Amino acid sequence: MTTAAHERGALRDAYLEALLGRRTADARDVADAALAAGMTVAEVYLEVLAPALHDVGHRWAMGDLNVAEEHYATALTQGLLDQLAPRMRVPPTGGRLAIVTSTPGELHALGARMAGDFLEADGWEVLQLGASTPAEDLVELAGREAPDVVALSTSTARSLPAVSDVLRRLRALEPRPLVAVGGQFWTAETSRTARDLGADIVATDPRMLVAALRERIPARE
């Protein structure tokens, strides 16, 4: 069974309305309804939860929501991810390791969390670091663990200086990991900046990241 585009849009809108109205049970019911309608967990992530959170973030940036209201929406969605992620997670295969985190100073971590969940669904071993990992600590961990890829999520332009710094530090590692960047800040217009700073992959959503890494780092036998 497939879910028509208009029905997916209605579910996304219903989830957003539940977040804005602080109706926790209704928000959870929307996620259940999406699955019952035939959406995969990955589709619920990217077509219901993520767009609604983007709208919440925009409203917060415009001053229409306060910090407490934004934190409520984020925390509720985080709880749903905790429930949904095991449904698509598979045991690690192929010996591939990823470190996934928000860029230093970046307090929004749900984008990184979603990226890590998609990588786990593709058989990666993933070290999820959450929000605002200091550059020196991230690089120290990467030096010890020697991951195949470090994936960084950036939501706002104010994090750009930190992106430049951490990419410079990661490039100096030996062996050097592949570096992928994603998040709301990276668009068709800004992706060239990421590559100029040393990013190997710019992914606008987790599916693109998984596809790009399959080409660059196939599973080992």
Secondary structure, DSSP 4 states (H G I P E B T S, - for coil): ----HHHHHHHHHHHHHHHHTT-HHHHHHHHHHHHHTT--HHHHIIIIIHHHHHHHHHHHHTTSS-HHHHHHHHHHHHHHHHHHHHHH-----TT-EEEEEEPTT----HHHHHHHHHHHHTT-EEEEEES---HHHHHHHHHHH--SEEEEE--SGGGHHHHHHHHHHHHTSSSPPEEEEESTT--TTTHHHHHHHT-SEEESSHHHHHHHHHHHSPPP-
